Amino acid sequence: MFAWRARLGLINPTHRGKAFAFWYRHAPDGVEIVPTFIGFRSGSREGFGLAFQRAEEIAGDLKEVGCHLICVSGTPPFLLKGLDFEREWGRSLARRIGLPVVTAMEPHAIALQAMGARRVAVATYYGDELNQAIVDCFARFGIESAIMGGFSLSGQSEGLYTTSLLGLDDVSYMQVYDYCRRGLQRIGTGVDAIYINGGGWDAEPVVDLLERDLKTKVVWAQAAQMWFVYCKLGIDLRVPNCSRLLREGYEPLAEGQ
């Protein structure tokens, strides 16, 4: 019998299989993941503008196949609109479909808050506008941000990104490690955690390595959203090798400010 604990509807921003694989690999017994995607192919503002209508259509379909919760991934569209929009959009969609909806950005702040982070080093592949939006979001939770600067693979930017959406497929986890380590060294002391945004690069293999080597907490966006989803479902998920957040059983303090 499938989904005897929960059936989760996952709306991913791109066609990438690795994002779905992360959720499948860590799904506990009795949880079924139903994968769908919006289909972003570039980091352009115009493309992101279509995200919400498409996500609403997909969410209705996911309800029809028996999902118990809808998770909408992909932070840039929400960052461009801001935290107040994200909250209201999520509440409105939840009312319309009669299911809980977890949005893309707020869970990351809630995870950092639950772990006691007050000043975080922010690792992204974004330009200044999206990075400033992260700063503004976290400030609502009493969290100060120190931006590492958007990762650039080849020096070629694309829209709101410092590395193109397709180019992220060529970024190795070793490069993610090196970028985060060097970025934290530049920022210096007084940082409680590293926050890694984005499911487009291969960050999962280095989360534990960064925590051990740099003696700090690391919150990766994908892991934070997964953590929050299972908190919402009332399922105790423990993952041994993808950050303290998923290993040590943190609970949300509150859903923002």
BELKACOR-V175939 format. One line per field, one symbol per residue. ss: DSSP state (2 for helix, 1 for strand, 0 for the rest). psi: psi as a letter, one per 20 degrees, with the letter a starting at -180 (. if undefined). burial: I if it has 9 or more other C-alpha atoms within 8 Angstrom, else O. Layout:
ss->???
psi->???
burial->???
//
This chain:
ss->00000111111100002222222220000011111110000000222200222222222222220000111100222222202222222222222220011100022222222200001111100102222222222220000111100000000001001000002222002222222222222220000011110000000222222222220011112222222222222000000000022220000000000
psi->pqkigqopopoqhriphhghhggghjprpjpppoprqgkqirlqhghhhigggghgghhghhghjkqiqppornhghhhhhrggggggggggggghikqqppahghhghhggghjjphpqpoprkqahghghhgggghhijkpqqophppppgjiorodiqipqghhhhjprhhhgggggghghhhhbrjphqppoqpjhrmhgiighgggghilrqpopgghgggghghghikpnpppiklqhgihjlqqpgqma.
burial->OOIOOIIIIIIIIIIOOOIIOOIOOOIOOIIIIIIIIIOIOIIIOOIIOOIOOIIIOIIIOIIOOOIIIIIIIIIOIIIOOIIOIIIOOIIOIIOOIOIOIIIIIIIIIIIIIIOOIIIIIIIIIIIOOIIOIIIOIIIIIOIIIIOIIIIIIOOIIIIIIIIIIOIIIOIOIOOIIOIIIOIIOOIOOOIIIIIIIIIIIIIOIIIIOIIOOOOIIIIIIIIIIIIIIIIOOOOOIOOOOIIOIIIOIOOIOOOOO
//
